[in-house]
Amino acid sequence: MFDTAQFTRAVNHYRQGELQQALAITREMVEKQVIQFDLFHLHALLSLESGDYASSLDAFERADALRPDYPPLLLSWGNYYQRIGDMKTALSCYDRAIAGQSDYADAHYNRGNILALSGDMDGAITAFERVLQLNPNHTAARNNLGSVLIDRGDIDAAIATLQQTLQLRRNYTLAHSNLLCAMHYHPDITATDLAVQFRQWRENNFINYPPITKTATADQRPLKMGLLSGALHTHPALWLSIAAFEQLNREQFALYGYSFGTKPDRMTARLRQCCVLWRELSNQSDAAITAQIRRDEIDILIDMAGHMQGRPLVAVMRAAPVQVKWVGGLFNTTGIKQMDWLISDEVETPEGCDAGFTEQIYRMPHSYICYSPPQISPPVTELPALKTGQLTLGCFNNPAKINQKLVIWWAKILRQLPQSRLLLKGKAYCSSVVKTRLRQWFQLQGVASERIIFETFSPHAELLNTYGKIDLALDPWPYSGGLTTIEALWMGVPTVTLPRPTFAGRHAASHLVNAGLGDWVVDSEAAYVEKVVWYSGHLEQLSELRRDLRQRLLDSPLCDARQFTRDFERGLLRMWHQYCDHQNILN
């Protein structure tokens, strides 16, 4: 018999976030063979949150038998399939919910999220726009629309959409971080524009959190060092850092991993072997993550996500005595005053730019990153132009980095080299909107669309193989290529770059200088074009460079993990000693 009072207690626990208490009640009722739709639905939700997927699925199926094709149940069931990684079935559930209720905004919203995750940007945008037709004040949908517009390279539309989101919800941290990111892709945004927006982010996300009262001593060892990120898997941030963590002196530093949203893979396994403790915090709030890091008494916290789907409020709440920004969502200052340090080098942040950063800048002696080449890589191929007789240029960067001003530069090169072509590769080229936009931009500059070749996403090994099709890489502007530049070098392909005076605009310059290719860093648009045109007439020199590049990279500071790690450790100790000296003065 259904006990209404008992079920009401479970609902109240659920609404108050007391999930274990609620689950204990619904489990008891289900075990008593109570048959009731709302009970099964709630039990399915609670079991899902607790990670008991078998019980959750069983409860969903029993609820569906009582009320087949009920839209709210299908929405929850879709969330179940999304949680376990079955995106196809999740999408089917949302579609069924919409079929039963065409104006079901939540189902359209979840459908948009699935499509965005699967790479269908055009479909995701349509879904989010439908949500906003139904509910113009749906700020999460508006933020996600802005995020997908960034991915599709619609930067003006993305900025406008995210600004509208913030007008509706001023302290929406994720939307404001997305706006900061979008602005760095725009060729006309100035340093002043960025400074204003960073200041507004800081004002909108002020949190008065209790200070850390831990007593610190300069000689305590090992120092507890935490890594915070939602991308502690195969991701540019780890390709550019994991070698240092593997070389870390265990007597000096104990590594702690704080992961949220990570998709575990081989790179995750490598990193976990470096850690004395690993915590998965995907479903935890910023305050809960901060509290956990404080309980673990972390001395130095390294943020490896920043404003790019990271948890910047953890730094605002002061999770550790010393907080450091390093690779991962590192495109400028964080704008967070509680972020004490930012790790860089003399090319990324030349002397004199410190005033634009809220952090102290620690400049590494050489490169600010340490590249870990893939254990299995395809061989470097011969220069394609020697066989084809035509130069094939390429850009494998995020298509969001390509703008109309940049296309004008590239078109000048293509017009001067009428037999050349341009290969563009990236996930966004699955979108017909993106391809049409770029073709139109090139046509406006007198370049036929058939000279522009598009390739979409491919697995990493296949991506590396694709470098065998191009002779020379073009760096985007104003947001430069990071890992993409290094992988091109690894595959024997040099990149020409024109730095911009922002951190995001100087990635390629830093990597090229540290690889001994400083002459590929130019100082004007004209020099950018001339560099490419010159090499089109000197293919033997380009071919010789191609054959030597991998070894040059291996011999450079970019791949010297041992030396990098010793420099990295000295930097961390300096940061710690400065903190301890400051505490001694206060005491």
matplotlib code that plots the C-alpha trace (Angstrom):
import matplotlib.pyplot as plt

x = [0.0, 1.3, 2.2, 1.7, 3.3, 6.4, 6.8, 6.3, 9.2, 11.4, 10.4, 11.2, 14.7, 15.2, 14.3, 16.7, 19.6, 19.5, 19.8, 20.9, 18.0, 15.5, 17.0, 16.7, 13.0, 12.3, 14.4, 12.4, 9.1, 10.2, 11.4, 7.9, 6.5, 4.8, 3.7, 3.3, 4.6, 6.0, 7.8, 9.5, 10.4, 11.9, 13.8, 15.2, 16.5, 18.0, 19.6, 21.1, 22.6, 24.1, 25.7, 23.5, 22.8, 21.2, 18.6, 18.0, 17.3, 15.0, 13.0, 12.8, 11.5, 8.9, 7.8, 7.6, 5.4, 2.9, 3.0, 4.4, 5.9, 5.3, 7.5, 8.9, 9.9, 11.5, 13.5, 14.8, 15.5, 17.4, 19.5, 20.2, 21.5, 23.6, 25.2, 26.2, 27.5, 24.8, 24.2, 22.3, 19.6, 19.6, 18.8, 16.0, 14.5, 14.5, 13.0, 10.2, 9.6, 9.3, 7.0, 4.7, 5.0, 6.4, 6.8, 8.8, 11.6, 13.7, 13.7, 14.8, 17.5, 18.8, 18.6, 20.8, 23.4, 23.6, 23.9, 26.7, 28.6, 28.3, 29.7, 26.4, 26.8, 24.1, 21.6, 22.5, 22.1, 18.6, 17.7, 18.8, 17.1, 13.9, 14.3, 14.7, 11.6, 9.7, 11.5, 13.6, 14.8, 16.4, 19.9, 21.5, 20.3, 21.4, 24.9, 25.2, 24.1, 26.9, 29.3, 28.4, 28.5, 32.1, 32.9, 31.3, 33.3, 30.4, 32.3, 30.2, 27.0, 28.6, 29.7, 26.2, 24.5, 26.7, 26.3, 22.5, 22.9, 24.7, 22.1, 19.6, 21.9, 24.7, 26.7, 26.5, 30.1, 30.3, 28.6, 31.0, 34.0, 32.7, 32.5, 36.1, 37.1, 35.1, 36.6, 40.1, 39.1, 37.9, 40.5, 39.1, 38.9, 41.5, 43.5, 41.3, 38.2, 39.6, 40.7, 37.3, 35.7, 38.1, 37.4, 33.6, 34.1, 35.9, 33.3, 30.4, 32.0, 33.2, 33.0, 33.8, 35.2, 37.0, 40.8, 43.2, 44.7, 47.2, 50.7, 53.3, 57.0, 59.4, 61.2, 58.2, 58.4, 56.9, 54.8, 51.3, 50.6, 47.0, 46.0, 42.5, 40.8, 38.0, 40.3, 42.8, 42.7, 44.1, 43.9, 46.4, 47.0, 48.4, 50.4, 52.2, 52.7, 52.5, 56.3, 57.0, 54.6, 56.3, 59.7, 58.7, 60.9, 58.7, 60.7, 59.9, 56.3, 53.3, 50.8, 47.0, 44.5, 41.2, 39.1, 35.7, 34.2, 37.4, 36.9, 39.4, 41.8, 45.5, 46.7, 44.5, 46.1, 49.6, 48.8, 47.1, 50.4, 52.0, 49.5, 49.4, 45.6, 43.0, 39.6, 36.7, 34.5, 32.3, 29.0, 30.5, 29.8, 32.6, 32.2, 32.4, 35.5, 37.1, 36.3, 37.7, 41.0, 41.3, 40.6, 43.4, 45.7, 47.0, 49.9, 50.1, 47.1, 47.6, 44.6, 44.7, 41.3, 40.9, 37.9, 37.5, 35.0, 37.0, 36.1, 37.6, 35.4, 37.5, 40.5, 38.3, 37.3, 41.1, 41.3, 45.1, 47.7, 49.4, 47.4, 49.0, 47.6, 49.4, 48.4, 44.8, 42.5, 45.5, 44.8, 45.5, 45.4, 42.6, 41.6, 41.4, 43.2, 43.4, 45.4, 48.9, 51.0, 50.9, 53.6, 54.9, 58.1, 59.9, 58.3, 54.7, 54.9, 57.7, 59.1, 56.8, 53.4, 53.0, 50.6, 48.0, 48.0, 46.4, 48.9, 52.6, 54.3, 56.9, 58.9, 60.5, 64.1, 63.1, 59.7, 56.7, 55.6, 57.1, 55.9, 55.4, 55.5, 53.1, 54.7, 53.7, 53.9, 53.8, 57.1, 57.8, 57.1, 58.8, 57.7, 54.5, 55.3, 58.3, 55.9, 52.8, 54.6, 52.3, 52.5, 49.8, 49.3, 47.4, 45.8, 44.6, 43.7, 40.3, 38.2, 36.9, 40.4, 39.8, 38.2, 37.7, 40.7, 42.9, 41.4, 42.5, 46.1, 45.8, 44.1, 47.0, 49.3, 47.0, 46.7, 50.5, 50.8, 48.0, 48.9, 48.8, 45.9, 44.8, 43.8, 41.7, 41.1, 39.0, 35.8, 33.7, 34.1, 31.3, 29.1, 27.9, 27.5, 31.2, 32.4, 30.0, 31.1, 34.8, 34.3, 32.4, 35.2, 37.8, 35.7, 35.4, 39.2, 39.4, 40.2, 38.2, 36.4, 37.8, 41.3, 40.1, 39.9, 38.1, 38.6, 36.7, 37.7, 39.7, 41.5, 44.9, 47.0, 45.1, 45.4, 49.2, 49.2, 47.4, 50.4, 51.9, 49.6, 50.8, 54.1, 53.8, 51.4, 49.7, 49.2, 45.8, 45.5, 44.8, 44.4, 47.6, 48.1, 49.5, 49.7, 48.8, 52.1, 54.2, 52.5, 53.1, 56.8, 56.8, 55.5, 58.1, 55.9, 57.0, 54.5, 54.6, 53.2, 52.5, 52.3, 49.7, 50.3, 48.1, 49.0, 46.7, 48.4, 51.9, 51.6, 53.2, 55.9, 57.0, 57.1, 58.9, 61.6, 62.2, 62.5, 65.1, 62.8, 62.7, 62.9, 59.4, 58.1, 57.4, 56.5, 54.0, 51.3, 53.5, 56.3, 53.8, 52.9, 56.5, 57.7, 55.3, 55.9, 59.7, 59.6, 57.4, 60.5, 62.9, 61.4, 64.8, 65.4, 61.9, 62.4, 65.7, 64.1, 61.2, 63.6, 65.4, 62.5, 61.6, 65.1, 65.5, 62.3, 63.5, 66.8, 65.1, 63.9, 60.4, 61.1, 63.8, 61.6, 64.4, 65.6, 62.1, 61.1, 64.0, 63.2, 59.6, 60.4, 62.6, 59.7, 57.2, 59.6, 60.2, 56.4, 56.1, 59.0, 57.5, 54.2, 56.0, 58.0, 54.8, 53.1, 56.1, 55.8, 52.1, 52.8]
y = [0.0, 3.5, 5.5, 9.2, 10.6, 8.4, 9.4, 13.1, 12.8, 11.4, 14.3, 16.8, 15.3, 15.3, 19.0, 19.9, 18.0, 15.2, 12.5, 9.6, 10.0, 10.3, 7.2, 5.1, 5.9, 5.1, 2.0, 0.7, 1.4, -0.2, -3.3, -3.5, -4.0, -0.7, 0.1, 3.8, 6.0, 8.9, 6.6, 4.8, 8.1, 9.5, 6.3, 6.3, 9.8, 9.2, 5.9, 7.7, 10.4, 7.7, 5.9, 2.8, 2.7, -0.8, 0.2, 3.5, 1.7, -0.8, 2.0, 4.0, 0.9, 0.2, 3.9, 3.8, 0.7, 2.6, 5.8, 5.1, 8.1, 10.6, 13.6, 14.4, 10.8, 10.6, 13.8, 12.1, 8.9, 10.8, 12.2, 8.7, 7.7, 10.8, 10.1, 6.6, 7.9, 6.5, 9.8, 8.2, 6.7, 10.0, 11.9, 9.5, 10.0, 13.8, 13.5, 11.3, 13.8, 16.6, 14.5, 14.2, 17.9, 20.1, 23.2, 21.2, 23.7, 21.5, 18.7, 21.0, 22.3, 18.8, 17.9, 20.9, 19.9, 16.4, 17.7, 20.1, 17.3, 15.1, 17.9, 18.8, 22.6, 23.6, 21.2, 22.4, 26.1, 25.3, 23.5, 26.4, 29.0, 27.0, 27.0, 30.8, 31.1, 29.2, 31.0, 34.1, 34.2, 30.7, 31.9, 28.4, 27.9, 31.4, 30.7, 27.4, 29.0, 31.5, 28.7, 26.8, 30.0, 30.3, 26.8, 27.5, 30.7, 33.1, 35.3, 38.5, 36.6, 34.7, 37.9, 39.5, 36.4, 36.1, 39.8, 39.3, 36.4, 38.6, 41.3, 38.7, 37.2, 39.5, 37.1, 34.1, 33.0, 30.5, 32.9, 35.7, 33.3, 32.3, 36.0, 36.5, 33.6, 34.8, 38.3, 36.9, 35.4, 38.8, 40.7, 44.2, 43.7, 45.9, 45.4, 48.1, 46.2, 43.1, 44.8, 46.3, 42.9, 41.1, 43.8, 43.3, 39.6, 40.2, 42.6, 40.3, 37.2, 38.7, 36.2, 37.0, 33.6, 32.8, 33.1, 30.2, 30.1, 27.3, 27.9, 27.7, 27.0, 27.5, 24.2, 21.9, 18.9, 17.5, 20.4, 19.3, 20.4, 20.1, 20.0, 21.3, 20.7, 19.1, 17.9, 15.6, 13.3, 13.5, 17.3, 20.0, 20.9, 17.5, 17.0, 20.2, 19.4, 15.6, 15.1, 17.5, 15.8, 12.5, 13.9, 15.7, 15.2, 13.1, 14.2, 17.8, 17.6, 15.4, 15.6, 15.6, 15.4, 17.2, 16.2, 17.3, 16.2, 14.2, 11.4, 8.9, 7.5, 6.5, 10.0, 10.1, 6.8, 8.3, 11.3, 9.2, 7.3, 10.6, 11.4, 10.3, 11.1, 11.5, 12.9, 12.9, 15.9, 16.2, 16.7, 18.9, 22.7, 25.2, 25.7, 21.9, 21.6, 24.5, 23.0, 19.6, 21.1, 23.0, 19.8, 18.1, 21.1, 21.7, 24.1, 25.0, 24.7, 24.8, 25.7, 23.9, 24.9, 28.7, 30.3, 27.5, 25.3, 25.5, 26.3, 29.8, 30.5, 27.9, 30.3, 33.2, 31.3, 30.8, 27.0, 27.0, 29.4, 29.6, 29.5, 29.3, 29.5, 27.3, 25.5, 24.8, 27.7, 30.0, 32.8, 35.9, 36.9, 35.2, 38.6, 36.9, 38.7, 35.5, 33.8, 34.6, 33.5, 32.8, 30.6, 32.0, 32.8, 35.8, 35.4, 34.8, 37.7, 40.1, 42.4, 45.4, 43.7, 42.8, 45.6, 43.8, 40.8, 40.5, 37.7, 37.9, 36.4, 33.7, 33.5, 30.2, 30.3, 28.8, 27.6, 27.8, 24.3, 20.9, 18.8, 15.0, 13.6, 10.7, 7.3, 6.1, 8.7, 8.4, 9.2, 12.5, 12.4, 14.0, 17.5, 17.1, 20.0, 18.1, 15.5, 17.7, 20.7, 23.0, 24.3, 23.1, 25.4, 24.2, 25.3, 22.7, 25.1, 25.6, 27.1, 29.7, 31.4, 32.1, 35.5, 37.7, 39.9, 36.8, 35.5, 38.7, 37.8, 34.3, 35.3, 37.5, 34.5, 32.3, 35.0, 35.4, 31.6, 30.7, 27.0, 26.7, 25.5, 25.6, 22.7, 23.5, 20.8, 20.9, 19.7, 22.7, 21.9, 19.4, 22.5, 23.6, 27.1, 27.3, 26.0, 28.3, 31.4, 30.7, 30.0, 33.3, 35.2, 33.8, 34.4, 38.1, 38.2, 36.6, 33.0, 30.2, 28.0, 24.8, 25.9, 25.6, 22.0, 21.1, 18.1, 17.5, 15.8, 12.7, 10.5, 11.8, 9.4, 10.3, 14.0, 13.6, 11.7, 14.6, 16.8, 14.7, 16.5, 20.0, 21.8, 24.8, 25.8, 29.2, 30.4, 32.1, 35.7, 37.1, 33.8, 31.8, 28.1, 26.3, 22.5, 22.6, 24.5, 22.0, 19.0, 20.6, 20.9, 17.3, 16.2, 18.4, 21.3, 24.8, 27.5, 31.2, 33.5, 37.1, 37.6, 39.8, 41.5, 39.1, 35.8, 34.1, 35.8, 34.6, 30.8, 29.9, 32.6, 31.1, 27.5, 28.5, 30.6, 27.7, 25.3, 27.5, 28.8, 32.4, 33.6, 32.2, 34.8, 37.9, 41.4, 42.5, 41.2, 41.9, 39.9, 37.0, 36.9, 37.3, 34.4, 32.0, 33.3, 33.1, 29.4, 28.6, 29.3, 27.6, 24.1, 22.4, 24.6, 23.8, 20.1, 20.1, 21.9, 19.3, 16.4, 18.0, 19.4, 16.5, 16.0, 19.8, 19.7, 16.8, 18.6, 21.8, 23.1, 22.1, 18.5, 18.6, 17.3, 16.9, 20.5, 21.9, 20.1, 21.3, 24.9, 24.3, 23.1, 26.1, 28.3, 26.6, 26.8, 30.5, 31.0, 29.0, 30.9, 34.2, 33.2, 32.0, 35.3, 37.3, 35.2, 35.8, 39.5, 39.4, 37.4]
z = [0.0, -0.9, 2.1, 1.1, 4.2, 3.8, 0.2, 1.1, 3.5, 0.7, -1.6, 1.1, 1.6, -2.1, -2.4, 0.5, -1.2, 1.4, -1.3, 0.9, 3.3, 0.4, -1.3, 1.9, 2.0, -1.7, -1.6, 1.4, -0.3, -3.6, -1.7, -0.1, -3.6, -3.7, -7.2, -7.9, -10.8, -8.8, -6.5, -9.3, -11.0, -7.8, -7.0, -10.5, -10.1, -6.6, -7.7, -10.7, -8.4, -6.1, -9.0, -8.8, -12.5, -12.4, -9.9, -11.7, -15.0, -13.4, -11.8, -15.1, -16.9, -14.2, -14.3, -18.1, -17.9, -15.8, -17.9, -21.4, -23.3, -20.4, -21.4, -17.9, -17.4, -20.8, -19.9, -16.8, -18.6, -21.3, -18.5, -17.3, -20.7, -21.0, -17.6, -18.7, -22.0, -24.4, -26.2, -29.0, -26.7, -24.6, -27.8, -28.6, -25.2, -25.6, -29.1, -27.8, -25.0, -27.6, -29.8, -26.8, -25.9, -28.6, -26.3, -23.7, -23.2, -21.0, -23.5, -26.3, -24.0, -23.1, -26.8, -27.6, -25.1, -26.6, -30.1, -28.9, -27.3, -30.4, -32.6, -34.4, -33.8, -36.3, -34.7, -31.2, -32.2, -33.6, -30.4, -28.1, -30.3, -29.9, -26.1, -26.2, -28.3, -25.6, -22.7, -23.5, -19.9, -20.0, -19.2, -19.3, -22.9, -23.9, -22.4, -24.1, -27.4, -27.0, -26.3, -29.5, -31.5, -30.3, -31.5, -34.9, -35.2, -35.1, -32.7, -33.1, -32.5, -29.5, -27.8, -28.3, -27.0, -23.9, -23.2, -23.3, -20.9, -18.4, -18.7, -17.5, -14.8, -13.9, -11.7, -14.1, -13.8, -16.6, -19.1, -18.2, -18.5, -22.0, -22.9, -21.9, -24.0, -27.0, -26.9, -27.3, -30.7, -32.0, -34.1, -33.2, -29.4, -27.6, -24.5, -22.8, -23.8, -22.2, -19.0, -18.5, -18.9, -16.5, -13.9, -14.4, -14.0, -10.7, -9.4, -10.4, -8.7, -5.4, -2.6, 1.0, 2.0, 5.4, 5.1, 5.4, 8.9, 8.3, 9.8, 7.1, 7.3, 4.4, 5.0, 5.3, 2.9, 0.9, -0.2, -1.1, -4.7, -6.1, -9.7, -10.5, -13.8, -15.7, -18.4, -16.7, -19.8, -23.3, -23.7, -24.7, -21.1, -20.2, -23.5, -22.3, -18.7, -17.8, -18.4, -15.6, -13.2, -14.0, -13.3, -10.1, -7.0, -4.6, -1.6, -2.4, -3.7, -3.2, -6.1, -5.5, -8.4, -8.2, -11.2, -12.4, -15.7, -16.7, -19.3, -18.0, -20.5, -20.8, -20.1, -17.0, -15.9, -16.4, -14.3, -11.5, -11.2, -10.2, -7.5, -3.9, -3.9, -6.6, -6.0, -8.5, -7.8, -10.8, -8.9, -6.3, -6.0, -6.1, -2.3, -1.7, -3.9, -2.0, 1.3, 0.2, -0.9, 2.3, 4.3, 2.4, 3.4, 0.0, 0.0, -3.7, -6.0, -9.8, -11.8, -15.2, -16.6, -15.9, -17.7, -20.2, -18.5, -15.3, -11.7, -11.3, -8.2, -6.3, -6.6, -5.6, -2.5, -1.7, -1.7, -1.0, 0.5, -2.9, -6.1, -9.5, -13.1, -15.6, -18.8, -19.6, -20.4, -20.2, -22.6, -20.5, -16.9, -15.0, -13.5, -10.1, -7.3, -5.3, -8.1, -6.8, -9.7, -13.5, -15.1, -18.4, -20.2, -21.7, -25.1, -23.9, -21.5, -22.5, -19.8, -19.3, -19.7, -16.0, -15.3, -17.3, -15.0, -11.6, -10.9, -10.3, -13.4, -12.9, -16.1, -16.7, -18.0, -21.3, -22.3, -20.0, -21.2, -21.6, -24.5, -24.2, -27.7, -28.5, -27.7, -31.2, -34.0, -37.8, -39.5, -41.0, -44.7, -47.6, -48.6, -50.6, -52.9, -54.3, -55.7, -56.5, -57.8, -55.8, -52.2, -49.8, -46.9, -43.8, -40.5, -38.1, -35.3, -33.8, -36.6, -34.1, -34.5, -38.2, -38.9, -42.0, -41.4, -41.2, -44.5, -46.2, -45.3, -46.4, -49.6, -50.5, -50.2, -52.4, -55.0, -55.2, -55.5, -57.9, -57.9, -54.1, -52.0, -48.3, -46.2, -43.1, -40.6, -37.4, -35.7, -36.8, -40.5, -40.1, -40.2, -43.6, -42.1, -41.3, -44.7, -46.6, -44.6, -45.2, -48.9, -49.2, -47.5, -49.8, -52.9, -51.8, -52.0, -55.4, -54.3, -55.9, -53.3, -54.8, -53.6, -50.0, -48.7, -45.5, -43.3, -40.1, -36.8, -36.8, -34.2, -33.0, -35.1, -38.2, -37.4, -37.2, -40.5, -42.1, -41.7, -44.5, -46.8, -46.1, -46.7, -44.3, -41.6, -41.2, -37.6, -36.9, -35.6, -33.0, -31.1, -31.8, -31.9, -28.9, -29.0, -32.7, -33.4, -31.5, -33.2, -36.6, -35.7, -34.5, -37.9, -39.7, -40.6, -39.6, -38.8, -39.6, -36.9, -36.2, -32.4, -30.8, -27.5, -25.5, -24.0, -26.4, -29.3, -28.5, -28.0, -31.4, -31.0, -27.7, -29.1, -32.3, -30.4, -28.0, -30.9, -32.5, -35.2, -34.1, -37.7, -38.3, -35.9, -38.0, -37.1, -39.7, -42.0, -45.0, -43.5, -42.8, -46.5, -47.7, -45.5, -47.1, -50.7, -50.2, -49.2, -52.2, -54.3, -52.0, -51.6, -51.1, -48.0, -46.7, -47.4, -45.5, -42.5, -42.6, -42.3, -39.3, -37.3, -35.2, -33.9, -33.4, -31.3, -29.2, -28.6, -27.6, -24.2, -25.3, -24.8, -22.1, -19.3, -16.8, -17.0, -17.2, -14.1, -12.1, -13.2, -12.4, -8.9, -8.2, -9.3, -7.0, -4.1, -4.7, -4.6, -1.4, 0.3, -0.7, 0.9, 4.1, 4.3, 4.0, 6.7, 9.0, 8.5, 9.3, 12.4]

ax = plt.figure().add_subplot(projection="3d")
ax.plot(x, y, z, "-o")
ax.set_aspect("equal")
plt.show()
